[in-house]
Every structure is written in structure tokens, then in C-alpha cells.
Amino acid sequence: MAGKRTRTQQGSDSLEDLSVRTESLSLDEVNDRYEGEWILLLVTDEDERRNATRGRVLEHGKSDVQITRAIRRIRAKHPDVLLQTFVAGRRVMTGDAARQYLADLAISGQGFHARF
């Protein structure tokens, strides 16, 4: 529906209304569902290092301009809310997380064998 504006885009919703109408997702779910799109996330859970672990997608799209407008609109009404923006997609693992993933993969037997 090109050209049709949603209530979210019009900015008539309160943050509470937006939160109720959108489901809480893990970052992996957001990355899978919206791969390649800009995301504006209302952070709902954090880990011990204060990294977002779950949230509600308030806005998503191909344009960072759209996300910037949504941030300004939300910040004007809710300056203290915890928001995060990013481009969704596969995350690159490093260090301990990658080692743990590979160990889990080896144990599960779902890996592959290659000969060089």
C-alpha cells in the first residue's frame, strides 16, 4: 500500500499504544524478520552489560530518513525512552560467542565436514 500512512507514521499513538500493538522480539528474531531494513527498537530487556536483548519494533524500512523522523517524533513526546537503531541482518560473532556456537554445532552433529 504505497502512499498510505499508518497511525505509527502519523505519530498519533502514545508509546504505550505502540508497545501494546507490537510484540516483544529477541534481537535474533528482529534480525531474521527484517533483514536488510533499518530498525527502530523500543528496548524492553537488557543483559548484565546493558546490551539490548529484546524489544518492540516501532518502525522499520529501507530508509534511515524514515527512522530518523520516527525517532524525533517519539523523543519529542518521550525523551527518556530507551531506543536502539540498527540495520537488521546476520550478526558476526567473535571471540567466546563464536567458539561457543562452533562447540554447540559440533555437539549437535549439524555441522559439515570438509577436506582440504
C-alpha positions in Angstrom: 0.0 0.0 0.0 2.3 2.7 -1.2 1.4 6.2 0.0 -0.9 5.1 2.8 0.3 6.2 6.2 -0.2 4.1 9.2 -1.1 5.6 12.6 2.5 4.9 13.7 3.8 7.1 10.8 1.3 9.8 11.6 2.6 10.0 15.2 -0.8 9.9 16.8 -0.1 6.9 19.0 1.2 7.1 22.6 4.2 5.0 23.3 2.1 2.7 25.4 -0.3 2.1 22.5 2.7 1.3 20.2 4.0 -1.1 22.8 0.8 -3.0 23.2 0.3 -3.3 19.4 3.8 -4.7 18.7 5.2 -8.0 20.0 8.3 -8.2 22.0 11.1 -9.9 20.0 14.6 -11.1 20.6 17.3 -9.3 18.6 17.8 -12.6 16.6 14.1 -12.6 15.7 14.3 -8.9 14.6 17.4 -9.6 12.6 15.7 -12.6 10.9 12.4 -10.9 10.3 13.6 -7.6 9.0 16.9 -8.4 7.3 18.4 -5.5 5.4 16.0 -3.0 6.9 16.6 -0.1 9.3 15.0 -0.8 12.7 13.8 1.5 15.4 13.6 -0.7 18.5 12.0 0.1 21.9 14.3 -1.8 24.2 12.3 -3.9 26.7 15.1 -6.1 28.1 18.9 -5.8 28.6 21.6 -8.2 29.7 24.0 -7.5 32.6 26.2 -5.3 30.3 23.1 -3.2 29.4 23.0 -4.6 25.8 19.5 -4.8 24.4 18.3 -8.4 24.3 14.6 -7.9 23.5 12.4 -5.1 22.2 9.4 -3.9 20.2 9.9 -2.8 16.6 8.4 0.7 16.5 9.4 1.4 12.9 11.2 -0.4 10.1 12.1 0.3 6.5 14.7 0.7 3.8 15.3 4.4 4.6 17.2 5.7 7.5 15.4 9.0 6.9 12.1 7.3 7.9 13.7 6.0 11.1 15.2 9.4 11.9 11.8 11.0 11.6 10.3 8.4 13.9 13.0 9.0 16.5 12.4 12.7 16.5 8.6 12.2 16.8 9.0 9.7 19.7 11.7 11.7 21.5 9.5 14.8 21.4 6.9 13.0 23.5 9.0 10.5 25.4 12.6 11.9 25.8 13.6 9.2 28.4 12.6 6.1 26.5 15.4 3.7 25.6 15.6 3.3 21.8 18.0 1.5 19.6 18.5 1.8 15.8 20.4 -0.6 13.5 20.2 -2.4 10.2 18.9 -5.8 10.7 20.7 -8.9 9.5 23.1 -11.6 10.4 25.4 -10.6 13.2 29.1 -11.5 13.0 30.1 -13.4 16.1 33.6 -13.0 17.5 35.6 -14.5 20.4 33.8 -16.5 23.0 30.4 -16.4 21.3 31.8 -17.9 18.1 33.7 -20.6 20.0 30.6 -21.5 21.9 28.5 -21.6 18.7 31.0 -23.9 17.0 31.2 -26.1 20.0 27.4 -26.4 20.1 27.3 -27.1 16.4 29.9 -29.8 16.7 28.0 -31.5 19.6 24.7 -31.3 17.7 26.1 -33.0 14.6 24.6 -30.5 12.3 27.9 -29.2 11.0 29.6 -30.2 7.8 32.9 -31.9 7.1 35.3 -30.6 4.5 38.5 -31.9 3.1 41.2 -29.6 2.0 
